Amino acid sequence: MGSSDKRFLSGWVIPALLILLVIYTWNGHSKINRLRRDVRKLKDVSVRLTPGSVRLTPGSDGYQVICHNLGSATLSLKEVKEHAKGSVIILVIGNPTSVDITGATMKISYPVEWVEHSYQYDLQQTFVAGKATKARFILEGVKPSGLSYVNVSDFQPKGIKLIQAN
């Protein structure tokens, strides 16, 4: 190769390398942004599908299924009423299992002026197999008009009562 050929190549090599670097950086940046977007989507799905956690909204029909260590339960927000301390809600808790559940604990979270409050509740009721049971909860600091949702999580049965054999 002659010296004029080297000058010709060196004149093109640096711009070509810069162009390739820009393309690689832009393409890599695009891939990183796509990966970030996909991770955000997966986080959104995981929040919606987290076993043991459901979000109930006032006025909505139907029920949500919450998973627990014995199977699952159904939850429905039936009533929201005014209370001196805030609101009273009535949850209908269905027990689709084939055993009576003797009490349960659960955490209920709800927003109060842009801050989420969470309380652990200890239920003494027996949830009869195949039936629904109403449970009443007082949500302090939030009026019914300000209650946009209720999150129920960590539903854990305390025990079971088996049917006696004949």
Residue, then its C-alpha position, 0 to 999 in steps of 0.5 A: m500500500g502506498s502512502s496516498d492509500k494510507r492517507f485515504l484510509s486514515g481519512w475515512v477510518i476515524p469518521a467511520l469509527l465515530i459513526l459506528l460508535v454513535i450507532y452502537t451507543w444509540n442502539g444500546h441506549s434503545k435496548i436499555n430503554r426497552l429493557r427498562r420499560d419491560v421491567r416496569k411492565l413486569k413490576d406492574v403485573s406482579v403488583r396486580l398478581t401478587p398472591g395474598s394481596v387484593r385491591l377492592t374499590p368502593g362501588s365495584d361488583g364481584y369479588q377478588v381471590i386472595c391466596h393463603n396457606l390453606g388455599s384461597a378466600t374470596l373478598s368483596l367490599k359490600e358497604v362503606k359507611e360514615h363512622a365517628k372515627g372515619s369509615v366503617i367497611i363491610l367485607v364479605i369473606g368467602n371460604p371456598t375450601s372444604v374445612d371451616i377456618t377458625g379465625a384469621t389475621m389480615k392487613i388492610s391498607y387504605p389512603v388517607e390524604w395521599v398517605e397509605h395507612s395499614y392496620q393488622y386485624d385479628l378476626q375471631q369469626t369462623f369462616v364456614a366451609g363453602k360459605a361467605t361471612k361478613a366482617r366489619f372494620i373501622l378505617e380511621g381518618v378517612k371519610p367514605s367519600g375519600l376512600s378510593y380503595v382498600n388493599v387486603s393482604d397477609f390473609q392468614p387463617k389461624g386454624i381449621k375445624l374438621i368434620q367429625a367422622n361417624 
